[in-house]
Amino acid sequence: MTAGVNLDLILAVWFGLTALSAAYVAWDAFTRNPELKVMKWGWLLVTLYTGPVGATLYVLSCQEPGAGTHETFVQPLWKQGLGSTIHCLAGDATGIIVAAAITMALGLPMWLDVISEYVFGFLFGLLVFQALFMRDVLGGSYLGAVRRSFLPEWVSMNAVMAGMIPTMVILMSRDMTAMEPTSLRFWGVMSLATLIGLVLAYPANVWLVAGGLKHGMGTVRALGRGGHDLTAEQRGPTSSAGAVTAHAIMKGM
């Protein structure tokens, strides 16, 4: 009983820190950071799921350290790969968590829950966070963006699932209260599962970014200089028109 109370207290503290972390990332990303809007939302969602870890990664890899420095700050491959991971994780983990909350609230069996999480996580990540939000930098066609995003998103999604699903199944099988969406333990499992999914998906995303199959982070005022615009990689260095293009894209997102 004492162990259970202590765990609930630890989770309460963790989610208190998570709320503070998410508030800070939201404030900095949406008021000071020239990062692309979809990445701002990605960082906010991932911080909601991973707490202080997400906020720390945001500061180390994406927060602009000084005026006009974002373009060069986000250029290193490890940051581009992390940005790609965050973008993937924001969509996939959101789909997985929503599916898990619904299926567990309905009392569906674990095997159906896992299948639902995989399908919904993949479709939400592909159709919303990848194709819908990135259609303008992938040629402007939604269907074309879906086709272009399908394989890299599938590879990245499988890495995320390789971390999230075993974590959820093992922990929830040992503690039935963790299967109740109204329980702190449910959200604690989701938080830990998302963290493990991030760790496993990161190497795959670094590889995908290095091969030009996925985007990393970018800068609104100079789209492409952070390695973001995949079409720009085929055209050569981004000209000053890139900033204008980015501004138009952001207005539509």
Phi and psi restraints in degrees (value plus and minus 20) as a CYANA .aco file:
   2 THR   PHI     -82.5   -42.5
   2 THR   PSI     -60.9   -20.9
   3 ALA   PHI     -81.8   -41.8
   3 ALA   PSI     -60.0   -20.0
   4 GLY   PHI     -84.5   -44.5
   4 GLY   PSI     -62.5   -22.5
   5 VAL   PHI     -83.9   -43.9
   5 VAL   PSI     -62.7   -22.7
   6 ASN   PHI     -82.8   -42.8
   6 ASN   PSI     -59.6   -19.6
   7 LEU   PHI     -84.4   -44.4
   7 LEU   PSI     -62.6   -22.6
   8 ASP   PHI     -83.9   -43.9
   8 ASP   PSI     -57.3   -17.3
   9 LEU   PHI     -86.1   -46.1
   9 LEU   PSI     -63.6   -23.6
  10 ILE   PHI     -80.6   -40.6
  10 ILE   PSI     -62.8   -22.8
  11 LEU   PHI     -85.4   -45.4
  11 LEU   PSI     -58.1   -18.1
  12 ALA   PHI     -82.8   -42.8
  12 ALA   PSI     -62.8   -22.8
  13 VAL   PHI     -84.4   -44.4
  13 VAL   PSI     -63.7   -23.7
  14 TRP   PHI     -79.0   -39.0
  14 TRP   PSI     -64.5   -24.5
  15 PHE   PHI     -95.4   -55.4
  15 PHE   PSI     -44.0    -4.0
  16 GLY   PHI     -85.3   -45.3
  16 GLY   PSI     -64.9   -24.9
  17 LEU   PHI     -85.6   -45.6
  17 LEU   PSI     -54.3   -14.3
  18 THR   PHI     -83.3   -43.3
  18 THR   PSI     -62.7   -22.7
  19 ALA   PHI     -81.5   -41.5
  19 ALA   PSI     -63.5   -23.5
  20 LEU   PHI     -84.8   -44.8
  20 LEU   PSI     -61.2   -21.2
  21 SER   PHI     -83.4   -43.4
  21 SER   PSI     -65.6   -25.6
  22 ALA   PHI     -85.0   -45.0
  22 ALA   PSI     -59.2   -19.2
  23 ALA   PHI     -82.8   -42.8
  23 ALA   PSI     -61.3   -21.3
  24 TYR   PHI     -86.6   -46.6
  24 TYR   PSI     -66.0   -26.0
  25 VAL   PHI     -82.4   -42.4
  25 VAL   PSI     -62.4   -22.4
  26 ALA   PHI     -81.5   -41.5
  26 ALA   PSI     -65.3   -25.3
  27 TRP   PHI     -82.6   -42.6
  27 TRP   PSI     -68.9   -28.9
  28 ASP   PHI     -88.5   -48.5
  28 ASP   PSI     -64.7   -24.7
  29 ALA   PHI     -84.7   -44.7
  29 ALA   PSI     -62.9   -22.9
  30 PHE   PHI    -112.5   -72.5
  30 PHE   PSI     -26.4    13.6
  31 THR   PHI    -137.9   -97.9
  31 THR   PSI     -42.7    -2.7
  32 ARG   PHI    -149.0  -109.0
  32 ARG   PSI     -43.0    -3.0
  33 ASN   PHI    -113.7   -73.7
  33 ASN   PSI     108.7   148.7
  34 PRO   PHI    -102.6   -62.6
  34 PRO   PSI      -4.3    35.7
  35 GLU   PHI     -84.0   -44.0
  35 GLU   PSI     137.4   177.4
  36 LEU   PHI     -82.2   -42.2
  36 LEU   PSI     126.4   166.4
  37 LYS   PHI     -80.1   -40.1
  37 LYS   PSI     -59.4   -19.4
  38 VAL   PHI     -82.2   -42.2
  38 VAL   PSI     -53.9   -13.9
  39 MET   PHI     -93.0   -53.0
  39 MET   PSI     -52.0   -12.0
  40 LYS   PHI     -81.8   -41.8
  40 LYS   PSI     -65.4   -25.4
  41 TRP   PHI     -86.2   -46.2
  41 TRP   PSI     -57.1   -17.1
  42 GLY   PHI     -80.6   -40.6
  42 GLY   PSI     -66.9   -26.9
  43 TRP   PHI     -83.1   -43.1
  43 TRP   PSI     -59.9   -19.9
  44 LEU   PHI     -84.0   -44.0
  44 LEU   PSI     -66.7   -26.7
  45 LEU   PHI     -82.6   -42.6
  45 LEU   PSI     -65.9   -25.9
  46 VAL   PHI     -84.7   -44.7
  46 VAL   PSI     -55.6   -15.6
  47 THR   PHI     -86.9   -46.9
  47 THR   PSI     -55.3   -15.3
  48 LEU   PHI     -82.0   -42.0
  48 LEU   PSI     -51.5   -11.5
  49 TYR   PHI    -109.4   -69.4
  49 TYR   PSI     -46.7    -6.7
  50 THR   PHI    -138.4   -98.4
  50 THR   PSI     -19.7    20.3
  51 GLY   PHI      42.4    82.4
  51 GLY   PSI    -158.3  -118.3
  52 PRO   PHI     -78.2   -38.2
  52 PRO   PSI     -46.9    -6.9
  53 VAL   PHI     -84.0   -44.0
  53 VAL   PSI     -66.6   -26.6
  54 GLY   PHI     -82.2   -42.2
  54 GLY   PSI     -62.1   -22.1
  55 ALA   PHI     -84.0   -44.0
  55 ALA   PSI     -59.4   -19.4
  56 THR   PHI     -84.6   -44.6
  56 THR   PSI     -64.0   -24.0
  57 LEU   PHI     -83.3   -43.3
  57 LEU   PSI     -57.3   -17.3
  58 TYR   PHI     -81.0   -41.0
  58 TYR   PSI     -67.6   -27.6
  59 VAL   PHI     -83.4   -43.4
  59 VAL   PSI     -62.3   -22.3
  60 LEU   PHI     -92.2   -52.2
  60 LEU   PSI     -48.7    -8.7
  61 SER   PHI    -138.3   -98.3
  61 SER   PSI     -40.0     0.0
  62 CYS   PHI    -149.9  -109.9
  62 CYS   PSI     -49.4    -9.4
  63 GLN   PHI     -84.5   -44.5
  63 GLN   PSI     107.3   147.3
  64 GLU   PHI     -87.3   -47.3
  64 GLU   PSI      99.8   139.8
  65 PRO   PHI     -95.6   -55.6
  65 PRO   PSI     -39.5     0.5
  66 GLY   PHI    -184.1  -144.1
  66 GLY   PSI     138.9   178.9
  67 ALA   PHI     -75.9   -35.9
  67 ALA   PSI     108.8   148.8
  68 GLY   PHI      56.1    96.1
  68 GLY   PSI      -5.3    34.7
  69 THR   PHI    -128.0   -88.0
  69 THR   PSI     -22.9    17.1
  70 HIS   PHI     -81.5   -41.5
  70 HIS   PSI     -60.5   -20.5
  71 GLU   PHI     -75.4   -35.4
  71 GLU   PSI     -68.6   -28.6
  72 THR   PHI     -99.3   -59.3
  72 THR   PSI     -49.1    -9.1
  73 PHE   PHI     -85.1   -45.1
  73 PHE   PSI     -56.1   -16.1
  74 VAL   PHI    -113.0   -73.0
  74 VAL   PSI     -17.3    22.7
  75 GLN   PHI     -87.9   -47.9
  75 GLN   PSI     -57.0   -17.0
  76 PRO   PHI     -73.1   -33.1
  76 PRO   PSI     123.7   163.7
  77 LEU   PHI     -78.5   -38.5
  77 LEU   PSI     -57.0   -17.0
  78 TRP   PHI     -84.5   -44.5
  78 TRP   PSI     -51.9   -11.9
  79 LYS   PHI     -96.9   -56.9
  79 LYS   PSI     -59.1   -19.1
  80 GLN   PHI     -81.8   -41.8
  80 GLN   PSI     -62.5   -22.5
  81 GLY   PHI     -84.8   -44.8
  81 GLY   PSI     -57.8   -17.8
  82 LEU   PHI     -87.2   -47.2
  82 LEU   PSI     -61.0   -21.0
  83 GLY   PHI     -80.8   -40.8
  83 GLY   PSI     -61.8   -21.8
  84 SER   PHI     -82.6   -42.6
  84 SER   PSI     -60.5   -20.5
  85 THR   PHI     -83.9   -43.9
  85 THR   PSI     -63.3   -23.3
  86 ILE   PHI     -82.9   -42.9
  86 ILE   PSI     -63.7   -23.7
  87 HIS   PHI     -80.5   -40.5
  87 HIS   PSI     -65.2   -25.2
  88 CYS   PHI     -85.5   -45.5
  88 CYS   PSI     -67.8   -27.8
  89 LEU   PHI     -84.4   -44.4
  89 LEU   PSI     -56.7   -16.7
  90 ALA   PHI     -79.7   -39.7
  90 ALA   PSI     -64.5   -24.5
  91 GLY   PHI     -95.6   -55.6
  91 GLY   PSI     -69.1   -29.1
  92 ASP   PHI     -85.7   -45.7
  92 ASP   PSI     -67.9   -27.9
  93 ALA   PHI     -84.8   -44.8
  93 ALA   PSI     -57.1   -17.1
  94 THR   PHI     -81.0   -41.0
  94 THR   PSI     -66.7   -26.7
  95 GLY   PHI     -81.6   -41.6
  95 GLY   PSI     -63.0   -23.0
  96 ILE   PHI     -83.9   -43.9
  96 ILE   PSI     -65.8   -25.8
  97 ILE   PHI     -86.8   -46.8
  97 ILE   PSI     -62.1   -22.1
  98 VAL   PHI     -83.0   -43.0
  98 VAL   PSI     -64.8   -24.8
  99 ALA   PHI     -82.1   -42.1
  99 ALA   PSI     -62.4   -22.4
 100 ALA   PHI     -84.0   -44.0
 100 ALA   PSI     -62.5   -22.5
 101 ALA   PHI     -82.7   -42.7
 101 ALA   PSI     -60.2   -20.2
 102 ILE   PHI     -91.3   -51.3
 102 ILE   PSI     -69.8   -29.8
 103 THR   PHI     -86.1   -46.1
 103 THR   PSI     -56.5   -16.5
 104 MET   PHI     -94.3   -54.3
 104 MET   PSI     -53.3   -13.3
 105 ALA   PHI     -85.6   -45.6
 105 ALA   PSI     -51.2   -11.2
 106 LEU   PHI    -103.2   -63.2
 106 LEU   PSI     -29.4    10.6
 107 GLY   PHI      54.1    94.1
 107 GLY   PSI       8.6    48.6
 108 LEU   PHI     -93.6   -53.6
 108 LEU   PSI     134.5   174.5
 109 PRO   PHI     -84.3   -44.3
 109 PRO   PSI     137.4   177.4
 110 MET   PHI     -79.5   -39.5
 110 MET   PSI     -60.2   -20.2
 111 TRP   PHI     -84.2   -44.2
 111 TRP   PSI     -57.2   -17.2
 112 LEU   PHI     -92.5   -52.5
 112 LEU   PSI     -54.1   -14.1
 113 ASP   PHI     -81.5   -41.5
 113 ASP   PSI     -66.1   -26.1
 114 VAL   PHI     -83.2   -43.2
 114 VAL   PSI     -64.3   -24.3
 115 ILE   PHI     -82.6   -42.6
 115 ILE   PSI     -63.3   -23.3
 116 SER   PHI     -82.7   -42.7
 116 SER   PSI     -61.6   -21.6
 117 GLU   PHI     -84.1   -44.1
 117 GLU   PSI     -62.4   -22.4
 118 TYR   PHI     -83.9   -43.9
 118 TYR   PSI     -69.7   -29.7
 119 VAL   PHI     -85.7   -45.7
 119 VAL   PSI     -68.8   -28.8
 120 PHE   PHI     -88.4   -48.4
 120 PHE   PSI     -59.0   -19.0
 121 GLY   PHI     -82.2   -42.2
 121 GLY   PSI     -65.4   -25.4
 122 PHE   PHI     -85.7   -45.7
 122 PHE   PSI     -66.1   -26.1
 123 LEU   PHI     -86.2   -46.2
 123 LEU   PSI     -60.3   -20.3
 124 PHE   PHI     -86.1   -46.1
 124 PHE   PSI     -63.5   -23.5
 125 GLY   PHI     -83.8   -43.8
 125 GLY   PSI     -63.7   -23.7
 126 LEU   PHI     -92.9   -52.9
 126 LEU   PSI     -72.7   -32.7
 127 LEU   PHI     -98.6   -58.6
 127 LEU   PSI     -45.5    -5.5
 128 VAL   PHI    -126.3   -86.3
 128 VAL   PSI     -85.9   -45.9
 129 PHE   PHI     -90.5   -50.5
 129 PHE   PSI     -50.5   -10.5
 130 GLN   PHI    -112.3   -72.3
 130 GLN   PSI     -88.7   -48.7
 131 ALA   PHI     -89.7   -49.7
 131 ALA   PSI     -67.7   -27.7
 132 LEU   PHI     -88.5   -48.5
 132 LEU   PSI     -71.8   -31.8
 133 PHE   PHI     -93.3   -53.3
 133 PHE   PSI     -43.4    -3.4
 134 MET   PHI    -130.6   -90.6
 134 MET   PSI      -8.4    31.6
 135 ARG   PHI     -81.1   -41.1
 135 ARG   PSI     -55.2   -15.2
 136 ASP   PHI     -87.9   -47.9
 136 ASP   PSI     -53.5   -13.5
 137 VAL   PHI    -112.1   -72.1
 137 VAL   PSI     -15.7    24.3
 138 LEU   PHI    -138.3   -98.3
 138 LEU   PSI       6.9    46.9
 139 GLY   PHI      87.8   127.8
 139 GLY   PSI     -30.5     9.5
 140 GLY   PHI      74.6   114.6
 140 GLY   PSI     -37.4     2.6
 141 SER   PHI    -115.4   -75.4
 141 SER   PSI     108.6   148.6
 142 TYR   PHI     -85.4   -45.4
 142 TYR   PSI     -66.4   -26.4
 143 LEU   PHI     -84.6   -44.6
 143 LEU   PSI     -57.8   -17.8
 144 GLY   PHI     -84.1   -44.1
 144 GLY   PSI     -57.4   -17.4
 145 ALA   PHI     -87.1   -47.1
 145 ALA   PSI     -56.7   -16.7
 146 VAL   PHI     -82.7   -42.7
 146 VAL   PSI     -67.7   -27.7
 147 ARG   PHI     -82.3   -42.3
 147 ARG   PSI     -61.6   -21.6
 148 ARG   PHI     -92.1   -52.1
 148 ARG   PSI     -50.1   -10.1
 149 SER   PHI    -108.3   -68.3
 149 SER   PSI     -36.5     3.5
 150 PHE   PHI     -77.7   -37.7
 150 PHE   PSI     -75.2   -35.2
 151 LEU   PHI     -85.2   -45.2
 151 LEU   PSI     -71.3   -31.3
 152 PRO   PHI     -82.3   -42.3
 152 PRO   PSI     -55.5   -15.5
 153 GLU   PHI     -87.6   -47.6
 153 GLU   PSI     -57.6   -17.6
 154 TRP   PHI     -84.6   -44.6
 154 TRP   PSI     -63.3   -23.3
 155 VAL   PHI     -82.3   -42.3
 155 VAL   PSI     -68.5   -28.5
 156 SER   PHI     -85.7   -45.7
 156 SER   PSI     -61.1   -21.1
 157 MET   PHI     -81.6   -41.6
 157 MET   PSI     -61.9   -21.9
 158 ASN   PHI     -82.6   -42.6
 158 ASN   PSI     -55.4   -15.4
 159 ALA   PHI     -86.9   -46.9
 159 ALA   PSI     -62.0   -22.0
 160 VAL   PHI     -81.3   -41.3
 160 VAL   PSI     -66.5   -26.5
 161 MET   PHI     -85.0   -45.0
 161 MET   PSI     -53.2   -13.2
 162 ALA   PHI     -82.3   -42.3
 162 ALA   PSI     -45.4    -5.4
 163 GLY   PHI    -111.9   -71.9
 163 GLY   PSI     -61.6   -21.6
 164 MET   PHI     -96.0   -56.0
 164 MET   PSI     -68.8   -28.8
 165 ILE   PHI     -83.4   -43.4
 165 ILE   PSI     -70.7   -30.7
 166 PRO   PHI     -79.1   -39.1
 166 PRO   PSI     -58.3   -18.3
 167 THR   PHI     -81.4   -41.4
 167 THR   PSI     -66.3   -26.3
 168 MET   PHI     -85.5   -45.5
 168 MET   PSI     -65.2   -25.2
 169 VAL   PHI     -83.7   -43.7
 169 VAL   PSI     -66.6   -26.6
 170 ILE   PHI     -84.1   -44.1
 170 ILE   PSI     -69.9   -29.9
 171 LEU   PHI     -91.0   -51.0
 171 LEU   PSI     -59.3   -19.3
 172 MET   PHI     -92.9   -52.9
 172 MET   PSI     -47.7    -7.7
 173 SER   PHI     -90.0   -50.0
 173 SER   PSI     -45.3    -5.3
 174 ARG   PHI    -111.1   -71.1
 174 ARG   PSI     -37.4     2.6
 175 ASP   PHI    -161.5  -121.5
 175 ASP   PSI      82.1   122.1
 176 MET   PHI     -84.1   -44.1
 176 MET   PSI     -47.0    -7.0
 177 THR   PHI     -87.3   -47.3
 177 THR   PSI     -43.2    -3.2
 178 ALA   PHI     -92.1   -52.1
 178 ALA   PSI     -26.9    13.1
 179 MET   PHI    -114.0   -74.0
 179 MET   PSI     -18.5    21.5
 180 GLU   PHI    -120.4   -80.4
 180 GLU   PSI      96.2   136.2
 181 PRO   PHI     -78.2   -38.2
 181 PRO   PSI     -38.5     1.5
 182 THR   PHI    -105.6   -65.6
 182 THR   PSI     -23.6    16.4
 183 SER   PHI    -114.2   -74.2
 183 SER   PSI     122.4   162.4
 184 LEU   PHI     -79.5   -39.5
 184 LEU   PSI     -51.0   -11.0
 185 ARG   PHI     -88.9   -48.9
 185 ARG   PSI     -53.5   -13.5
 186 PHE   PHI     -78.0   -38.0
 186 PHE   PSI     -69.2   -29.2
 187 TRP   PHI     -92.3   -52.3
 187 TRP   PSI     -47.8    -7.8
 188 GLY   PHI     -86.1   -46.1
 188 GLY   PSI     -62.0   -22.0
 189 VAL   PHI     -83.3   -43.3
 189 VAL   PSI     -62.8   -22.8
 190 MET   PHI     -82.5   -42.5
 190 MET   PSI     -59.3   -19.3
 191 SER   PHI     -84.1   -44.1
 191 SER   PSI     -68.1   -28.1
 192 LEU   PHI     -84.9   -44.9
 192 LEU   PSI     -61.5   -21.5
 193 ALA   PHI     -82.2   -42.2
 193 ALA   PSI     -59.8   -19.8
 194 THR   PHI     -85.6   -45.6
 194 THR   PSI     -59.8   -19.8
 195 LEU   PHI     -82.0   -42.0
 195 LEU   PSI     -63.7   -23.7
 196 ILE   PHI     -88.4   -48.4
 196 ILE   PSI     -57.8   -17.8
 197 GLY   PHI     -82.0   -42.0
 197 GLY   PSI     -58.2   -18.2
 198 LEU   PHI     -81.9   -41.9
 198 LEU   PSI     -65.5   -25.5
 199 VAL   PHI     -82.1   -42.1
 199 VAL   PSI     -63.6   -23.6
 200 LEU   PHI     -94.4   -54.4
 200 LEU   PSI     -51.0   -11.0
 201 ALA   PHI    -100.0   -60.0
 201 ALA   PSI     -41.5    -1.5
 202 TYR   PHI     -79.7   -39.7
 202 TYR   PSI     -70.6   -30.6
 203 PRO   PHI     -79.1   -39.1
 203 PRO   PSI     -59.1   -19.1
 204 ALA   PHI     -83.9   -43.9
 204 ALA   PSI     -58.6   -18.6
 205 ASN   PHI     -93.3   -53.3
 205 ASN   PSI     -54.3   -14.3
 206 VAL   PHI     -80.5   -40.5
 206 VAL   PSI     -63.9   -23.9
 207 TRP   PHI     -83.6   -43.6
 207 TRP   PSI     -62.6   -22.6
 208 LEU   PHI     -85.9   -45.9
 208 LEU   PSI     -60.4   -20.4
 209 VAL   PHI     -87.7   -47.7
 209 VAL   PSI     -64.1   -24.1
 210 ALA   PHI     -80.9   -40.9
 210 ALA   PSI     -51.6   -11.6
 211 GLY   PHI    -108.6   -68.6
 211 GLY   PSI     -16.6    23.4
 212 GLY   PHI      54.6    94.6
 212 GLY   PSI      -3.1    36.9
 213 LEU   PHI    -111.6   -71.6
 213 LEU   PSI     -38.4     1.6
 214 LYS   PHI    -158.7  -118.7
 214 LYS   PSI     141.2   181.2
 215 HIS   PHI    -112.2   -72.2
 215 HIS   PSI     140.9   180.9
 216 GLY   PHI    -131.2   -91.2
 216 GLY   PSI    -154.3  -114.3
 217 MET   PHI    -112.2   -72.2
 217 MET   PSI     140.1   180.1
 218 GLY   PHI    -164.8  -124.8
 218 GLY   PSI    -197.3  -157.3
 219 THR   PHI    -150.8  -110.8
 219 THR   PSI     111.4   151.4
 220 VAL   PHI     -76.7   -36.7
 220 VAL   PSI     -64.1   -24.1
 221 ARG   PHI     -96.3   -56.3
 221 ARG   PSI     -29.6    10.4
 222 ALA   PHI    -170.9  -130.9
 222 ALA   PSI      45.1    85.1
 223 LEU   PHI     -74.4   -34.4
 223 LEU   PSI     109.4   149.4
 224 GLY   PHI      86.8   126.8
 224 GLY   PSI     -49.5    -9.5
 225 ARG   PHI     -90.7   -50.7
 225 ARG   PSI     -35.4     4.6
 226 GLY   PHI    -116.9   -76.9
 226 GLY   PSI     -12.6    27.4
 227 GLY   PHI      65.3   105.3
 227 GLY   PSI      -1.5    38.5
 228 HIS   PHI    -104.6   -64.6
 228 HIS   PSI     -67.9   -27.9
 229 ASP   PHI     -95.7   -55.7
 229 ASP   PSI      87.1   127.1
 230 LEU   PHI     -85.2   -45.2
 230 LEU   PSI     -54.4   -14.4
 231 THR   PHI     -90.4   -50.4
 231 THR   PSI     -47.2    -7.2
 232 ALA   PHI     -88.2   -48.2
 232 ALA   PSI     -48.1    -8.1
 233 GLU   PHI     -83.4   -43.4
 233 GLU   PSI     -45.7    -5.7
 234 GLN   PHI    -107.9   -67.9
 234 GLN   PSI     -37.0     3.0
 235 ARG   PHI    -117.4   -77.4
 235 ARG   PSI     -37.7     2.3
 236 GLY   PHI      86.5   126.5
 236 GLY   PSI    -190.6  -150.6
 237 PRO   PHI     -76.4   -36.4
 237 PRO   PSI     123.4   163.4
 238 THR   PHI     -92.6   -52.6
 238 THR   PSI     113.8   153.8
 239 SER   PHI    -107.0   -67.0
 239 SER   PSI    -196.8  -156.8
 240 SER   PHI     -84.8   -44.8
 240 SER   PSI     -39.8     0.2
 241 ALA   PHI     -87.2   -47.2
 241 ALA   PSI     -37.6     2.4
 242 GLY   PHI     -79.7   -39.7
 242 GLY   PSI     -58.2   -18.2
 243 ALA   PHI     -85.6   -45.6
 243 ALA   PSI     -59.3   -19.3
 244 VAL   PHI     -85.7   -45.7
 244 VAL   PSI     -63.3   -23.3
 245 THR   PHI     -80.0   -40.0
 245 THR   PSI     -64.9   -24.9
 246 ALA   PHI     -80.4   -40.4
 246 ALA   PSI     -61.0   -21.0
 247 HIS   PHI     -84.0   -44.0
 247 HIS   PSI     -61.5   -21.5
 248 ALA   PHI     -84.4   -44.4
 248 ALA   PSI     -61.0   -21.0
 249 ILE   PHI     -82.2   -42.2
 249 ILE   PSI     -64.7   -24.7
 250 MET   PHI     -86.2   -46.2
 250 MET   PSI     -52.4   -12.4
 251 LYS   PHI     -86.8   -46.8
 251 LYS   PSI     -46.8    -6.8
 252 GLY   PHI    -110.8   -70.8
 252 GLY   PSI     -24.3    15.7
